[in-house]
Structure formats: C-alpha cells, structure tokens
C-alpha cells in the first residue's frame, strides 16, 4: 500500500513535470523563432530600403556593420555580394527555398538546421525592384544545441526535481496513510479517520463484537468442560481420527503419571487390551475390555465417533474397577464359603439321621445321636442367624430407629450371658469403666460386644481373663475388649475381619463359631460410624477397641 | 510431498511402538507361563512371536521404502536407521520369549520356585518396557538407565547359575530340568542384552552418537 501510494504520487509528479517542461520548451522555442523571423524581416526591409537609396556602397557599409549575414543574389541565383564570405566561391542560390520564394512571390523565408543540429539559421529574402534578391540570415543556437550545451545543468535540475518529488511523495504517502496506520482495530468506532473508511470500521466493529462474544462462549464452554472432566473419577481421553490424543483429563494423568499423554495413542499406554480397544474404535467399532496395570484393574471402554467421512475419532473411558473387582471376588468367595459352611452341618445331620433311619443304632445310643443332630442344627441355625444379621447390617441395620444406648449396662448384660461359657473355659470376666451413651441400635451393639467377648473367651488360655471396658475418651465413647489369649499373628491381623476367615483353620470346629463374628463387628461398627482398632501380639492377647464418634450435645 | 513424508514417519514411529507392545506382551506371557505353569499363556507367547516376525518384515520394508523414496536427512535419517536396527532386536526378544514359552511346555509347568529366575524375569521385563518408553518419550536418561541396568540382570544370571549348580549337586536326577531352567535364565539374560541394544539405538536416534 505504502509503496503503491508512493509510486503513484511520484509517477504523477514526474509525468506532470516532464510534460510541463517539454510543452514550455516548445512554446518558448516557437516564440523565439517567430521573433527572430520578425526581426530578420524588418531588418531586411530596412536594408533593402537603404540599398535602394545608397546602392552597392551602402550595402557594403551595412554589411560590415551588421553581425547578421547579408547576401545579395542576382535573379539568376549567382551571389553578387555576401558580407560573410567570398561571393565568387559561392554556388548558385536560386534553388534555396527562401530565394526561390522571393523570386517568385517577392518575399521568402526559411529556417534550416545545421548538419550538426546544434545551430539553426533563419533566412529572410526580399526581391528588389532590379530583380535581385536581398537576403538576411541569422544563426542562433537550435533547441537541441541549447539543450546539449545546458545538459549538465539539465541533468542536475532533473535530479534535484526527482529528489524533491521523491521526498514530497514520501511525505505525502506518510500523511495519507498515517490515519489508516493509526487505526485502533480493537475499537474501530473510536477512530477519527477518513469518512470513506467508516463503513469498513463499522463492519469491523460488528465483527469484533461477534468474535468476542463467540470467544467468551467458547471459553465458558471450555471451562465447563474442564470442570466436568477434571472432577470425574473416570479417565477420559479423546482421540482424533489419526489416533492423536486431543485431550486427556486429570484422572488419566494420575493413572499414567509417567506417560506424556501427547501425540499418538500409543504414547499413552502399550497394554494390549488398551491398544485393541482404541484401534477398534478408530475403525468404527465401540467395545470395552479389562486391563490390568500396576496392580490396578481398569475397565477400558472406547466409543467411536464418525468424523464426517474422514474415518472415526474415538472417546476412551478408563474406570478403575479394582474395588468393584475385589468386591465381586469377595462375594463369590462368600457364596462359596456359605454353601460350604451350610453344607457341613447338614451332611452330619443327614449322616446321623440315615444311620438312625436304617435302624443300625442301638436304642441306648439314640439319645446321643439325637443330641449330635441337635447340636449340628444349632450350629446351622447360628450360622444362618449370623448371615441374616450380617446382611441386615450391610443393608443399613434393622428396622428399629437409632436410640440412646448406655454401653456400660449393655456390657454387663453381655457379660452375664457369657458367664456360663467363660466358666466352662475357665476364664474370668470383668466389666469396668464408666457409663457412656451412644446413639445406635441396641440389638446390633449388643451383638457386637457379644461377638467380641465371645471370641475373647473362645480364643483364650485356661485361667485367662477377659476385660470389657467402657468409657469416654476426648468426648468419644469407646468399648474395649481385652483378653489374655493366644493373640493374632501380624500377617493375619488385616484379614480377621473378612467373612469366614479363620486364623487356625484346622481347629475351627473345636472353638465353634461361624467365622462371621468379627465380620459382624466390622459391619456393625460401620453402621454406627465407629472405628475398630486391633492390637494383638501372638501369645499375649488381643485388644479390640470400638471407637464411636463424638456425641453431639443436644 | 514433505507432508506425506511426515505422515510416513509418524506411521513408522507408531508401528515400532506397537511392535514393541507386542514384544512386551510376548515376554509377559512367557514369564507368566513360566511362573504359573499356564500352558495357554505359553502358546500365546509363541503365537505373538509369529506376529512380531510379520511386523518386523513390514517395518523393514517401510524403512527401506522411506530411505529410497524420501532420502531422509539428519534426525529423520537417524530415526529411520535406528528403527531398522531396533526391529532386529525386538524380533530377537520375541524369539527368546517364544523359546522360553517352548521350554515351559517341555517342563509342563514344573519350573519350581526359583527366587532369582523370578527376579530376572521382572528385571528383563522392566528393561524392555523402559527401553521402549525411552523411545516413545525420546528420553535419554531413561535409555542410559536401561543400559546400566543390564549389569543387574547379568548379576542375577550369575546368581541363578550358582543356584542351579547347587541344585544339581543336591539331586543329580533332576539334571535335565535344571538345564532347561538354565536355558531360560540364559534367554532372559539375552533379552536384557537386546533391550540394552534398543536403548543404545534410542540414544543414537536422539543424539546421533552410538556406543561401540
């Protein structure tokens, strides 16, 4: 733009200059030559008149006075007199245009360029009464001659003019363009520029506003998208149709902390399940697979998104299903265990019943056998009751509403109920501590304390003791059941709360119990938002503490 | 034209990574077969090795095509030539994995418990994974750590050998089984060497200098 404006201004100046100069030159020149002719004509007439009076002598006198060339030519063309040369040596002048015209019409004029073009000679001729022709000639520098003598000056002038024109053009360009360059494109309407630009500026302002609002909208959506995706527990990855990772949310970066997650889909992970799923999605098939990585289990789901005939983009979901997977496995284990545990007593019952049915049993043994059947049935019943209790706890407790329960008295009741068993195991029991109240379900709490105390007796040593302590620590009620029993090995400690887990598998029959006791305690505690702490050393005893949340004073 | 070249390079890069993934998969299957005696996994390792062989030929022709048609220079040339070298090592790793799987089939799962073999298997898997990660991320430090880690595998191999010698001295009847396990150990050690080679080529593709 700047170049163009400069060029046109400069060119205009140049053309104007050249035209003006050449036209001026032509006008001046033609004026000059006209003046010259006039002068020659009057001079010639004057000399002719003088020669008419004075004759040849006057002609010669005038010829020596005048700088102009004076020639007298006879009617036949021979030169009779010339003040600038030797008449005899001159050729016949009859053919010269001015002489010929003078001979014919009385007067004649002409102008001729010299051979070198540098000078121009003007001629004027008059036919006199005696038939001779008087001619006056004057030589002046021609246009070309004038130009050529002045050429260094002309070049200088042209150069100076060019320079001035260029400077002027550049200044003008600057002046013209300055308002355009100074336009504030962010706020087009605040500009004070040419009126011709105002439609453009209005349009620009409109578009600016449109772009700004669209950008805001986009930014808002991006922020929304970021908020949503960064709050997700699932990993989300978006792939382009070329398999490039376009986006991966925060969860993905946590799942693959060491991977860069930029570039192709292979840079994120090289697990075969992942690769299969992504490649299928890029081909247009949605699918999902299980993927194991660093000890965690993920469910990988990829959906393909048709991208307007250019293949398929893909959306990948990564869900950490380790816990779900584990829960599933536990449930399966539980079902298997339950079936097994239920089957064992039933098998014994059936065995005894069959023997009795076949009449093999002596009448005096029937009592013993019936007793065995009964004890197995009791065991079975206990098991079923425990399972019901457990599932009820898992569902969020029984039908009763939470009520304030005083734990110290509750522990005393439990202690009384277990006194008989304790005596059988030769274990002493005592309840100590202060009264404390928690809000909860009495039946569940009683069951929990009962199970703990029951275990404390069952896994105790002869002459051992069980101490149940209740109280409040830092405003939080607690129940502590301590025994002096066999203890639990550190390796088993994390697992004793699992269903049907038994430390000593071979002796489980002797100690009795269903293997669900501590599991019920754990679920009961969870129901009451209580914590379960286990401290144990093999051979020294076990201390299990239930810590209830702080009581809200009402 | 250049654009097409870039696409081809990206494709080559991706193909190498997926070949590497196959190779990782093959070793993981072979090692799992070795540790658990699962013959299905052993068969899988052999199958994956065939796929790796196919992939190697594919990549080889891709590299040659790139070299002939595009005449890459500087880092592009380094990438293509190092890929050309790396696929040989990856293919060899696949072969070793397949060999291990075959021995597991002979052993019919009775590899016994051997602490050092297990450690060696984990160490070599780590080396292969790290060397590929170094390629994926163009991570020079990781490549160096792989090269250094080879010593660990070598030491483990020596320890393994000692174990096996002691075992033969204990019960000479079981000699064949012990030799098989020695072979497995040797294969694992070779895998470590190949992983080192890969790491060295990764280094070459980044810096332009190659050891040796």
Interface residues (C-beta under 8 A of the other chain):
Chain A: X243 X258 X259 X260 X264 X266 X267 X270 X271 X272 X275
Chain B: X10 X13 X14 X17 X18 X20 X21 X22 X24 X25 X132 X133 X136 X137
